[in-house]
Amino acid sequence: QVQLVESGGGVVQPGRSLRLSCAASGFTFSSYGMHWVRQAPGKGLEWVAVISYDGSKKYYADSVKGRFTISRDNSKDTLHLQMNSLRVEDTAVYYCAKKDTDGYNPGAFDIWGQGTMVTVSS
Amino acid sequence: EIVLTQSPGTLSLSPGERATLSCRASQSVSSSYLAWYQQKPGQAPRLLIYGASSRATGIPDRFSGSGSGTDFTLTISGLEPEDFAVYYCQSYGSPWTFGQGTKVEIK
């Protein structure tokens, strides 16, 4: 079945780095753009970053621009989020999500992973 | 950047009642790139509606979306016990923005 499984979360000190991964299965990963979305404890959803199906286009929320890098390995059906210079306010559950349309067309997020918790604390 | 404002913040209703959730955008949402998601505690969001009014796969027909431009509505025609949750609207035409959510709770 179509599935996304995140990994790599944990507790990290402010200023340190963490790399999240999202393993995809059950669909042609290389045909779909992918997103990261986060949710701070007790708060709403915040879009973080997107990468196009071929990795050629990447966009970031202002809150993470210059610190986070989204990437993908289509040979391994895996999405990544490299998070550097982490701040306390980056504490959240991080979800990866699949765009529901292929190519560059805009699309809603039809498949979500279960999320991985990132806690930034000294 | 599009700002999405959802109202009300909390909706207290009984099972069987009709729920009407509003999502207002600060500027026109292009080509109705507006989606609605449901999220239950401890779970990932689930796509309900895309393109403002199209139901996602497997979504019951008691869920319906409407609207265009800057005003959008999610209607649940008769609340089932499993529908009590938080609902988010989203603009996905770049940039990607979520509303702050509406909690539908049992009265």
Chai-1 contact restraints between the chains, C-beta under 6 A:
chainA,res_idxA,chainB,res_idxB,connection_type,confidence,min_distance_angstrom,max_distance_angstrom,comment,restraint_id
A,G44,B,Q100,contact,1.0,0.0,6.0,A-B,restraint_1
A,G44,B,G101,contact,1.0,0.0,6.0,A-B,restraint_2
A,L45,B,Y88,contact,1.0,0.0,6.0,A-B,restraint_3
A,L45,B,F98,contact,1.0,0.0,6.0,A-B,restraint_4
A,W47,B,W96,contact,1.0,0.0,6.0,A-B,restraint_5
A,Y95,B,A44,contact,1.0,0.0,6.0,A-B,restraint_6
A,P106,B,Y33,contact,1.0,0.0,6.0,A-B,restraint_7
A,P106,B,Y92,contact,1.0,0.0,6.0,A-B,restraint_8
A,P106,B,G93,contact,1.0,0.0,6.0,A-B,restraint_9
A,A108,B,A35,contact,1.0,0.0,6.0,A-B,restraint_10
A,A108,B,L47,contact,1.0,0.0,6.0,A-B,restraint_11
A,A108,B,Y50,contact,1.0,0.0,6.0,A-B,restraint_12
A,A108,B,Y92,contact,1.0,0.0,6.0,A-B,restraint_13
A,D110,B,L47,contact,1.0,0.0,6.0,A-B,restraint_14
A,W112,B,A44,contact,1.0,0.0,6.0,A-B,restraint_15
A,W112,B,P45,contact,1.0,0.0,6.0,A-B,restraint_16
A,Q114,B,A44,contact,1.0,0.0,6.0,A-B,restraint_17
A,G115,B,A44,contact,1.0,0.0,6.0,A-B,restraint_18
